[in-house]
Amino acid sequence: MSTESMIPLLRAAFDEQINRIAEIDTQLDPQAAGKASVRNAAIEAAGDMAPQAEANIHTLLASQPENVVVGVVTHLLRSLKKEYGAKIDAYIEANVVDVEPISEELANKLNAERTQLVAQAKVGRDFLIAYNIPEAELPKVPSKRGRAKGTTMGPRLKGTFNFSVDGTPVDGHKLGDLAKVLEAASVAEVRAAIEAANADFDFAEPPAEFSFTLNDKSVVAVQAQTDETEEEIEDNEPEVSSDDEFNFDD
């Protein structure tokens, strides 16, 4: 069988891997899947209004130069997030169904399977691109994720820190705020990256300044000058899903 004739089979295998990763993510973080379900139901309830609004924007931008397109889209994303982001979050939280976390044993088993699938899918995607399958047609391979939500309580970071990512200040002082900007799968993943980059890191007595890298983004944390003696980051912060919408860079 020639390599060219194998492409459809490889594409089918790649799609199966991506779908299975999504299934595992649903099992590892059913709360995030529940939120996605609420969003999808709202989209269906909007009927033709959503695609009509999208079509109007495409028509408006079709003949514009790239710098104008970038400017308009960036402005829209920021304006929509500012005007509706909090309302959307509140609606989702009010309508999502609470679920029990899975056992740590099952979470570890699913995480191991997911890690293997992610590695295979990355190789498959690169191979398909090398054989002229348009990159835009191939779903991106999901990044690594942390422990399943609720399976392990993480340490608290003592003190108030100002975070910057690639030189840009982060809005907020919590690890959860930082996790969103880093597009981390969970706060636990941020903690793990901190510990990996800083030997003997103590969350109870952190240094005044530390740095680390996660998802190819460089983070610098500097203790804030504040009258408060400490601000503890609660371990039950919402976990961050890779499909979290309205997570735009300002």
Order of alpha helices (4+ residues) and beta strands (2+ residues): alpha-alpha-alpha-alpha-alpha-beta-beta-alpha-alpha-beta-beta
